[in-house]
Amino acid sequence: MLSKPVSTRPHWRPSEAHDSAASYCLSWRLAVEANDIYAWRTVPTQCLKHVENYMTGGQYERDLNFIMEHIIDYIDTIEVSDDGLDAWILDVDDTCISNLIYYRRKRFGCDPYDPDGFKRWALRGGCPAIPAVLRLFNKLVGRGFKVFLVTGRDEATLGQATLDNLQNQGFIGYQSLILRSMAYKGQSAVKYKSEIRSQLEEGEGYRIWGNVGDQWSDLQGNCTGNRAFKLPNPMYFVP
Amino acid sequence: MLSKPVSTRPHWRPSEAHDSAASYCLSWRLAVEANDIYAWRTVPTQCLKHVENYMTGGQYERDLNFIMEHIIDYIDTIEVSDDGLDAWILDVDDTCISNLIYYRRKRFGCDPYDPDGFKRWALRGGCPAIPAVLRLFNKLVGRGFKVFLVTGRDEATLGQATLDNLQNQGFIGYQSLILRSMAYKGQSAVKYKSEIRSQLEEGEGYRIWGNVGDQWSDLQGNCTGNRAFKLPNPMYFVP
């Protein structure tokens, strides 16, 4: 007869291990969304499931819908002038249109950034609209705002595909799509996007009422607009 | 024999109702921490339990510890000069010292702001240190940073109690505690704190390497420092 083993059970319990991983990933995601960690390169591998669940389990959409309601409440307080200078800025990637299908194959950001892979994906022009942001976009256009779509995508290589993609997803009626031209090549998004906004505000006299992006680099720098709104994105960081 | 009831079970399931409240409060808290909702007055009543669990169940401390590790990694990259001009800004309430005991009686922020009640609490000088921030503070002082504690608390009424409270909790060795003097009465925290930082940077030549606060109004405006770190606080909003 086998003797009963004594004290071979580890102190470590699976449920604790699970809780501790979940807690860590909650902390990590909070720090990302509050801009406490800078220039992170990949999602920590232990947070793959956490980020996958967040992005595909419904909470990401609920968070977007929640933020969008608040943006729309704010828009309803603005009196749009008839001088045509009331402006709004929207980022493109993972703001207007979604790269979730692509990032699913990149383990939701656990794999490092792959510029060639991303370019091939973007050239297909198949990013679906983010429904909550398309609703916001239509509201803005309907209220008479001049909507500027400002993206770090390279103008020369991705300009046409991006135009087509926005059109095939229903983003129709914006004032201008501004892509990264040769002059801004290699600049950080904060610097490039600040210069674009500064041209609009100081050069052309627009009043930027709002600015929406999934990256803090969309929202920081100069001429950031009267209100800035950060959309969630735990999959990648753009400096 | 009882016949089997058909379709009397409601479509609504308790677990779904719970999930929906939890999801709402997750969205609410994310929007608060990412600065997407502005000038909110109270925590939504349906999020009382959520905020209580967050603040007292361990995740708040874990989030603070996580952010603090990243701040300390950043500090380790800074070469402190011997000119005595490397500065760091810390907010006081719910950054250095905690008002959680007080807010517990205010239903974790579900009750509206009570200026007299808060003043009575602050006058007692009994706010405990937030351990993770005290660790950061000691690290900063040890590395030779000039640490400025900048608070919106009224200098005339709360100056002595705040000095005593910081001392009794171990915040010793800072350069200066700056409270709101008559000149700044009625100003928003963004404006008041920006002016203080601007005096330090432009008036006195300090280099502000970091700025830590639980409110976005601690971190926005002018002279915001090389890096700003938002600590979680889902209990109240200071404009």
Interface residues (C-beta under 8 A of the other chain):
Chain A: S23 Y24 L26 S27 W28 L30 A31 E33 A34 N35 D36 I37 Y38 G58 Q59 R62 D63 N65 F66 I67 H70 I71 Y74 R227 A228 F229 K230 P232
Chain B: S23 Y24 L26 S27 W28 L30 A31 E33 A34 N35 D36 I37 Y38 G58 Q59 R62 D63 N65 F66 I67 H70 I71 Y74 R227 A228 F229 K230 P232
